[in-house]
Amino acid sequence: MKTYLPDVNIWVALSDPAHIAHEPATEWLRGSHGARLLLCPVTEAGFVRIAASPLVGKKSIADAMRMLEEIAALPNVAHLPISNSWLELVRPITPHLHGYRQVTDALLLGLAIRQNAVLVTLDRRIQALAGEAYAANLLTLA
């Protein structure tokens, strides 16, 4: 069974029917046939931040946290603690790391690589980080 680490943008798209990527994210989820989905502290915090943003999710912090609790309670969702340092996690993709905007993406891709999982995202720019060597650890929906 495949293991996926959905990026923040995937969790937000799945939780909001009005999101521009809700349909592709939902189609991907249906096609994953109950695969194991991972949440980590970075994606959890990012989800709450975006869901509670007055410009995006427009939810209260309490409502955003409740939504996250509902996601985390799904039977195929598991929590992935981060026990390695950022430096350890990004080591495999360091040659492709060139700018400050890649820092969090590199962490998530590094986690996916370490877990033999697939990072699912809407962000095409992460493909440059994965390169050919780690293309199997990345799925870009957009």
C-alpha positions as CSV (number, residue, x, y, z in Angstrom):
1,M,0.0,0.0,0.0
2,K,1.3,3.4,-0.9
3,T,1.9,6.1,1.7
4,Y,1.3,9.7,0.9
5,L,2.3,12.9,2.7
6,P,-0.2,15.6,1.4
7,D,1.1,19.1,1.5
8,V,-0.8,21.9,3.2
9,N,-2.3,23.0,0.0
10,I,-3.8,19.5,-0.6
11,W,-5.4,19.3,2.9
12,V,-6.8,22.9,2.3
13,A,-8.2,22.0,-1.1
14,L,-9.8,18.8,0.2
15,S,-11.5,20.6,3.1
16,D,-12.9,23.5,1.0
17,P,-15.4,22.7,-1.8
18,A,-14.9,26.3,-3.1
19,H,-11.1,25.8,-3.4
20,I,-9.9,26.0,-7.0
21,A,-8.1,22.6,-6.6
22,H,-10.9,20.9,-4.7
23,E,-11.9,18.7,-7.6
24,P,-8.4,17.4,-8.6
25,A,-7.5,16.9,-4.9
26,T,-10.8,14.9,-4.4
27,E,-10.2,12.9,-7.6
28,W,-6.7,12.0,-6.4
29,L,-8.0,11.0,-3.0
30,R,-10.7,8.8,-4.5
31,G,-8.1,7.2,-6.7
32,S,-5.7,6.5,-3.8
33,H,-8.1,3.7,-2.6
34,G,-7.6,4.2,1.1
35,A,-3.9,4.6,1.0
36,R,-2.1,5.6,4.1
37,L,-2.1,9.4,4.5
38,L,0.4,11.2,6.7
39,L,0.0,14.4,8.8
40,C,3.1,15.9,10.4
41,P,3.5,19.0,12.6
42,V,4.4,21.2,9.6
43,T,1.3,20.2,7.6
44,E,-0.9,20.4,10.7
45,A,0.3,23.9,11.6
46,G,0.1,25.0,7.9
47,F,-3.4,23.7,7.6
48,V,-4.6,25.6,10.7
49,R,-2.8,28.8,9.6
50,I,-4.4,28.8,6.1
51,A,-7.9,27.6,7.3
52,A,-7.9,30.4,9.9
53,S,-6.6,33.1,7.5
54,P,-9.1,35.9,7.1
55,L,-8.1,36.0,3.4
56,V,-8.4,32.2,2.6
57,G,-10.2,29.8,4.9
58,K,-11.9,32.5,7.0
59,K,-12.4,30.0,9.9
60,S,-11.8,30.7,13.6
61,I,-8.7,29.0,15.1
62,A,-11.1,26.7,17.0
63,D,-12.9,25.7,13.9
64,A,-9.7,25.2,12.0
65,M,-8.4,23.0,14.8
66,R,-11.7,21.0,14.8
67,M,-11.3,20.4,11.1
68,L,-7.8,19.2,11.7
69,E,-9.0,16.9,14.4
70,E,-11.6,15.4,12.0
71,I,-8.9,14.9,9.4
72,A,-6.5,13.2,11.9
73,A,-9.3,10.9,13.1
74,L,-9.9,9.4,9.6
75,P,-9.0,5.7,9.7
76,N,-6.3,5.9,7.0
77,V,-4.6,9.0,8.4
78,A,-1.5,8.6,10.6
79,H,0.6,11.1,12.4
80,L,4.3,11.4,11.4
81,P,6.5,12.9,14.1
82,I,9.6,14.7,13.0
83,S,12.5,13.2,14.8
84,N,15.3,14.2,12.4
85,S,16.9,17.6,12.0
86,W,16.1,19.7,9.0
87,L,19.7,19.3,7.9
88,E,19.4,15.5,7.9
89,L,16.1,15.5,6.1
90,V,17.2,17.7,3.3
91,R,20.6,16.2,2.8
92,P,19.5,14.0,-0.3
93,I,18.2,17.1,-2.1
94,T,20.7,19.7,-1.0
95,P,22.2,20.1,-4.5
96,H,18.7,21.3,-5.7
97,L,18.1,23.7,-2.8
98,H,18.8,27.2,-4.0
99,G,16.4,29.7,-2.3
100,Y,14.7,30.6,1.0
101,R,11.3,29.8,-0.5
102,Q,12.3,26.1,-0.8
103,V,13.0,25.5,2.9
104,T,9.7,24.1,4.0
105,D,9.1,22.3,0.7
106,A,12.5,20.7,1.2
107,L,11.6,19.6,4.7
108,L,8.4,17.9,3.5
109,L,10.1,16.3,0.5
110,G,12.9,15.1,2.8
111,L,10.3,13.6,5.1
112,A,8.6,11.8,2.2
113,I,11.9,10.4,1.0
114,R,12.9,9.2,4.5
115,Q,9.5,7.5,4.9
116,N,9.5,6.0,1.4
117,A,6.3,8.0,0.9
118,V,5.0,10.4,-1.8
119,L,4.7,14.1,-1.2
120,V,1.4,15.2,-2.8
121,T,1.2,18.9,-3.7
122,L,-0.2,21.5,-6.1
123,D,3.2,23.3,-6.2
124,R,5.1,22.5,-9.5
125,R,8.2,24.2,-8.2
126,I,8.9,21.3,-5.9
127,Q,9.7,19.2,-9.0
128,A,13.0,21.0,-9.2
129,L,13.9,19.9,-5.7
130,A,13.0,16.3,-6.3
131,G,15.0,16.1,-9.6
132,E,15.1,12.7,-11.4
133,A,16.5,10.9,-8.3
134,Y,13.5,11.5,-6.2
135,A,10.7,12.0,-8.8
136,A,9.0,8.9,-7.4
137,N,8.6,10.6,-4.1
138,L,6.6,13.5,-5.5
139,L,3.1,13.8,-7.1
140,T,2.1,17.2,-8.4
141,L,-1.6,17.5,-9.1
142,A,-1.7,20.9,-10.7
